[in-house]
Amino acid sequence: MKVCIYGAGAIGLLVGARLAATGRHAVSAVARGATLAALNEHGLRVDGFAGPIAGPVTASADPAELGVQDVVVVAVKAPALADVARRIAPLLGPRTLVVPAMNGVPWWFCHGLSGPAAGMALESVDPDGTIAAHLPLEQVIGCVVHAAASVVEPGRAHNQMGRGLVIGEPRGGVSERVAALKAALDDAGFETTASQMIQRDIWYKLWGNMTTNPISAITGATTDRIIGDELLRKLTSGAMLESGRIGERLGFAITQTPEERHAITRKLGAFKTSMLQDVEAGRAIELDSLVGAVRELGARVGVETPLIDAIFGLARVFGQAHGLYPDTARS
């Protein structure tokens, strides 16, 4: 396949390097600045628990120089997605698959759902419809990443743990194109699951990280300290119960308890969340896709979210005070 990685951060580098290392795909990347220079000089590089992985890449700051692709993996932070959507057209043909490998609730989340949120456009993640207008829903394949990775230097990532991917059609079911993409990702060394209902998998991951992400951003603490504190653990558990009730009304109840999820998180040790990494790097925080969308869906299905609201408000003001979130708050 011709595969383009749009956004050569930690996850983009991980996906790109593994695919390129097979020698069976022509991998390109849209990048800029020091990352672009590093990719052109060294290619894609990842190290970590699975050992070093490297592969060739054709990198450019201009998507038009790379041409139409078979697959475009979008691995940018949520605040950057609207700009990516406006620039992505040269990479897309009528059969190109767009695979957003990103955190949080995506703009297409309610397509394929039944019930009160069916077809709902999420203002928290796509307030003016730019993303939906430029990324055709029929070409999107949902993706949930279960891997911990961070950028060590421009163009090189460290994969601390995990190589799990869950992919699926926004409208449900396992299609031939999902099966083919799964085969390619498995061949590249990922542990890939083809989901019958990708929204369920998105919500399950979000259920665990929508609390620790903003709390870690505010406090600067790793996840072990957050769930190790009795009061913060009580706060996160209460917010998770609110989110669980929303998921139940959306059609995917979570049977796990917050304490059972905390036990899994404890195994990660002193882990820095993606939002804490963004704060430390001075990048905009992904608050709307991780928390704002949950509040919006809660309002739509009639679930009150006082604890989620409190976490959102604290993180929003923190982000505004540090220049990491827009000053004009969205209601």
C-alpha positions as CSV (number, residue, x, y, z in Angstrom):
1,M,0.0,0.0,0.0
2,K,0.9,3.7,-0.2
3,V,0.5,4.9,3.3
4,C,0.9,8.5,4.5
5,I,1.4,9.4,8.2
6,Y,-0.1,12.9,8.7
7,G,1.5,14.0,12.0
8,A,4.9,12.4,12.9
9,G,4.4,12.4,16.7
10,A,4.8,9.4,18.9
11,I,1.9,7.4,17.5
12,G,2.5,8.4,13.9
13,L,6.1,7.4,14.1
14,L,5.2,4.1,15.7
15,V,2.7,3.2,13.0
16,G,4.8,4.5,10.2
17,A,8.0,2.8,11.3
18,R,6.4,-0.6,11.8
19,L,4.7,-0.5,8.4
20,A,7.9,0.8,6.6
21,A,10.0,-1.8,8.3
22,T,8.1,-4.6,6.6
23,G,9.4,-3.4,3.2
24,R,6.0,-4.0,1.7
25,H,4.6,-0.5,1.8
26,A,5.6,2.9,0.5
27,V,5.4,5.1,3.6
28,S,5.3,8.9,3.4
29,A,4.8,11.5,6.1
30,V,3.5,15.1,6.3
31,A,5.7,16.9,8.8
32,R,7.5,20.2,9.3
33,G,10.4,21.9,11.0
34,A,12.9,19.8,12.9
35,T,10.8,16.7,12.5
36,L,10.8,17.0,8.7
37,A,14.5,17.4,8.6
38,A,15.1,14.4,10.9
39,L,12.8,12.2,8.8
40,N,14.6,13.1,5.6
41,E,18.0,12.4,7.2
42,H,17.3,9.3,9.3
43,G,13.9,7.9,8.2
44,L,11.3,6.6,10.8
45,R,12.8,5.5,14.1
46,V,11.2,3.9,17.1
47,D,12.8,2.1,20.1
48,G,11.4,0.7,23.3
49,F,10.2,-2.6,24.8
50,A,10.1,-4.4,21.4
51,G,13.6,-3.3,20.3
52,P,14.6,-0.8,17.7
53,I,12.4,-0.4,14.6
54,A,13.3,1.7,11.6
55,G,12.1,2.2,8.0
56,P,12.5,4.6,5.0
57,V,10.0,7.4,4.5
58,T,9.4,10.1,2.0
59,A,8.6,13.3,4.0
60,S,7.3,16.7,3.0
61,A,5.5,19.6,4.5
62,D,3.3,19.8,1.4
63,P,0.7,17.0,1.0
64,A,0.5,17.8,-2.7
65,E,4.1,16.6,-3.1
66,L,3.1,13.1,-1.8
67,G,0.0,12.5,-4.0
68,V,-3.0,10.2,-3.6
69,Q,-2.6,7.4,-1.0
70,D,-4.3,4.1,-0.2
71,V,-4.3,4.9,3.5
72,V,-3.8,8.1,5.4
73,V,-3.1,7.7,9.2
74,V,-4.0,11.0,10.9
75,A,-2.0,11.1,14.1
76,V,-2.2,14.7,15.2
77,K,-3.5,16.3,18.4
78,A,-7.2,17.1,18.3
79,P,-6.8,20.9,18.3
80,A,-4.9,20.6,15.0
81,L,-7.4,18.4,13.2
82,A,-9.4,21.1,11.5
83,D,-6.3,22.5,9.9
84,V,-5.3,19.0,8.8
85,A,-8.7,18.5,7.3
86,R,-8.3,21.7,5.2
87,R,-5.0,20.5,3.8
88,I,-5.5,16.8,3.3
89,A,-7.3,16.8,-0.1
90,P,-4.2,16.1,-2.2
91,L,-3.7,12.8,-0.4
92,L,-7.3,11.5,-0.9
93,G,-8.6,9.6,-3.8
94,P,-12.1,8.1,-3.9
95,R,-10.9,4.9,-2.3
96,T,-8.4,6.3,0.2
97,L,-8.9,5.2,3.8
98,V,-8.6,7.8,6.4
99,V,-7.6,6.4,9.8
100,P,-7.6,8.9,12.6
101,A,-5.3,7.4,15.3
102,M,-6.2,10.0,17.9
103,N,-7.4,10.4,21.5
104,G,-10.9,11.1,22.6
105,V,-14.3,11.2,20.9
106,P,-14.0,11.8,17.1
107,W,-16.3,14.0,15.1
108,W,-18.0,11.0,13.4
109,F,-18.8,9.2,16.7
110,C,-22.6,9.5,16.5
111,H,-22.9,8.2,13.0
112,G,-23.9,4.5,13.2
113,L,-25.4,4.9,16.6
114,S,-29.1,4.5,17.4
115,G,-31.1,6.3,20.0
116,P,-31.1,9.9,21.1
117,A,-27.5,10.7,19.9
118,A,-27.9,9.1,16.4
119,G,-26.3,11.2,13.7
120,M,-25.5,14.0,16.2
121,A,-22.8,16.5,15.1
122,L,-20.5,17.2,18.1
123,E,-19.9,20.9,18.5
124,S,-17.3,20.3,21.1
125,V,-15.0,18.6,18.6
126,D,-16.1,20.1,15.3
127,P,-17.8,23.4,16.1
128,D,-18.1,24.8,12.6
129,G,-18.3,21.5,10.7
130,T,-14.9,21.9,9.0
131,I,-13.7,18.4,9.8
132,A,-16.8,16.7,8.6
133,A,-16.8,18.8,5.4
134,H,-13.3,17.8,4.4
135,L,-13.0,14.2,5.7
136,P,-15.7,12.1,4.0
137,L,-17.4,9.8,6.5
138,E,-17.6,6.9,4.0
139,Q,-13.8,6.8,3.8
140,V,-13.1,6.9,7.6
141,I,-12.0,3.8,9.5
142,G,-12.1,4.3,13.3
143,C,-9.0,3.5,15.3
144,V,-8.3,3.1,19.0
145,V,-4.6,3.0,20.1
146,H,-3.5,0.9,23.1
147,A,0.1,1.8,23.2
148,A,2.2,4.2,25.3
149,A,4.8,6.2,23.4
150,S,6.5,9.5,23.5
151,V,8.8,11.5,21.3
152,V,12.4,11.4,22.4
153,E,13.7,13.8,19.8
154,P,12.3,15.0,16.4
155,G,11.6,12.0,14.2
156,R,12.3,9.4,16.9
157,A,9.8,7.8,19.4
158,H,10.1,5.6,22.4
159,N,7.4,2.9,22.7
160,Q,7.2,2.2,26.5
161,M,4.6,-0.5,26.2
162,G,1.8,-1.8,24.1
163,R,1.2,-2.3,20.4
164,G,-2.6,-2.8,20.4
165,L,-4.9,-1.3,17.8
166,V,-8.6,-1.6,17.4
167,I,-10.1,-0.6,14.1
168,G,-13.7,-0.6,12.8
169,E,-16.3,1.0,10.5
170,P,-18.1,4.0,12.0
171,R,-21.4,2.4,10.9
172,G,-20.5,-1.0,12.4
173,G,-19.6,-4.5,11.2
174,V,-16.3,-5.9,9.9
175,S,-15.9,-5.0,6.2
176,E,-13.5,-6.3,3.7
177,R,-11.4,-3.1,3.9
178,V,-11.2,-3.4,7.7
179,A,-10.1,-7.0,7.4
180,A,-7.4,-6.1,4.8
181,L,-6.1,-3.2,6.9
182,K,-6.0,-5.5,10.0
183,A,-3.9,-8.0,8.0
184,A,-1.4,-5.3,7.1
185,L,-1.2,-4.0,10.6
186,D,-0.8,-7.5,12.1
187,D,2.0,-8.1,9.5
188,A,3.7,-5.0,10.8
189,G,3.7,-6.4,14.4
190,F,0.6,-4.7,15.8
191,E,-1.9,-6.7,17.9
192,T,-5.0,-5.6,15.9
193,T,-8.6,-6.2,16.7
194,A,-11.4,-5.7,14.1
195,S,-14.3,-4.2,16.1
196,Q,-18.0,-4.8,15.3
197,M,-18.8,-1.5,17.1
198,I,-15.8,0.8,17.2
199,Q,-17.7,3.4,19.3
200,R,-17.8,0.9,22.2
201,D,-14.0,0.6,22.1
202,I,-13.5,4.3,21.9
203,W,-15.8,4.8,24.9
204,Y,-14.0,2.1,27.0
205,K,-10.6,3.7,26.5
206,L,-12.1,7.2,27.2
207,W,-13.8,5.9,30.3
208,G,-10.4,5.3,31.8
209,N,-8.4,8.3,30.6
210,M,-10.9,11.2,30.5
211,T,-10.2,11.8,34.2
212,T,-6.5,11.0,34.7
213,N,-5.6,13.1,31.6
214,P,-6.9,16.5,32.8
215,I,-6.1,15.8,36.5
216,S,-2.5,15.0,35.5
217,A,-2.3,18.2,33.4
218,I,-3.4,20.4,36.3
219,T,-1.3,18.6,39.0
220,G,1.7,17.6,37.0
221,A,1.4,14.1,38.6
222,T,1.8,10.7,37.0
223,T,-1.2,8.3,37.1
224,D,0.1,6.2,40.0
225,R,0.0,9.3,42.2
226,I,-3.4,10.3,41.0
227,I,-5.1,6.9,41.8
228,G,-2.9,6.5,44.8
229,D,-4.5,9.5,46.5
230,E,-7.8,8.6,48.2
231,L,-9.6,11.8,47.4
232,L,-8.6,11.9,43.7
233,R,-9.4,8.3,43.3
234,K,-12.9,9.0,44.7
235,L,-13.3,11.9,42.2
236,T,-12.1,9.9,39.2
237,S,-14.4,6.9,40.2
238,G,-17.4,9.2,40.5
239,A,-16.7,10.8,37.1
240,M,-16.3,7.4,35.6
241,L,-19.7,6.3,36.9
242,E,-21.2,9.4,35.2
243,S,-19.5,8.5,32.0
244,G,-20.6,4.9,32.3
245,R,-24.3,6.0,32.6
246,I,-23.9,8.0,29.4
247,G,-22.4,5.0,27.6
248,E,-25.3,2.8,28.7
249,R,-27.8,5.2,27.1
250,L,-25.7,5.4,24.0
251,G,-25.9,1.6,23.7
252,F,-22.6,0.3,25.2
253,A,-22.7,-0.3,28.9
254,I,-19.4,-0.8,30.7
255,T,-19.4,-3.8,33.0
256,Q,-16.1,-3.1,34.6
257,T,-16.0,-1.2,37.9
258,P,-13.9,1.9,38.4
259,E,-11.8,0.0,40.9
260,E,-11.1,-2.7,38.5
261,R,-10.0,-0.1,35.9
262,H,-7.8,1.5,38.6
263,A,-6.1,-1.8,39.2
264,I,-5.1,-2.0,35.5
265,T,-3.8,1.6,35.6
266,R,-1.7,0.8,38.6
267,K,0.2,-1.7,36.5
268,L,1.5,1.1,34.3
269,G,3.4,2.5,37.2
270,A,4.6,6.2,37.1
271,F,3.0,6.9,33.7
272,K,2.7,10.3,32.2
273,T,-0.6,10.9,30.4
274,S,-0.7,12.4,26.9
275,M,-2.2,15.6,28.3
276,L,0.6,16.0,30.8
277,Q,3.1,15.5,28.0
278,D,1.4,18.2,26.1
279,V,1.5,20.6,29.0
280,E,5.2,20.0,29.5
281,A,5.8,20.6,25.8
282,G,3.7,23.8,25.7
283,R,1.2,22.2,23.3
284,A,-2.6,22.9,23.3
285,I,-4.5,20.4,25.4
286,E,-7.0,17.9,23.9
287,L,-9.7,18.9,26.5
288,D,-12.7,19.1,24.1
289,S,-12.3,15.6,22.6
290,L,-11.5,14.0,25.9
291,V,-13.9,15.7,28.3
292,G,-16.0,18.3,26.5
293,A,-17.6,15.7,24.2
294,V,-18.5,13.6,27.1
295,R,-20.4,16.5,28.7
296,E,-22.1,17.3,25.4
297,L,-23.3,13.7,24.9
298,G,-24.4,13.5,28.6
299,A,-26.6,16.6,28.0
300,R,-28.0,15.0,24.9
301,V,-29.0,11.7,26.5
302,G,-30.2,13.2,29.8
303,V,-27.3,12.3,32.2
304,E,-26.1,14.9,34.6
305,T,-22.4,15.2,34.9
306,P,-21.4,17.4,37.9
307,L,-18.1,15.7,38.5
308,I,-17.1,15.7,34.9
309,D,-18.2,19.3,34.7
310,A,-15.9,20.2,37.6
311,I,-12.9,18.4,36.1
312,F,-13.6,20.2,32.8
313,G,-13.9,23.6,34.4
314,L,-10.7,23.2,36.4
315,A,-8.7,22.0,33.3
316,R,-10.2,24.7,31.1
317,V,-9.2,27.5,33.4
318,F,-5.8,25.9,33.9
319,G,-5.3,25.7,30.1
320,Q,-6.5,29.3,29.6
321,A,-4.1,30.6,32.3
322,H,-1.2,28.8,30.6
323,G,-2.1,29.6,27.0
324,L,-3.0,26.0,26.2
325,Y,-6.7,26.4,25.7
326,P,-8.8,29.1,23.9
327,D,-9.7,32.0,26.1
328,T,-13.2,32.1,24.8
329,A,-14.8,29.1,26.6
330,R,-17.3,27.0,24.7
331,S,-20.6,26.4,26.4
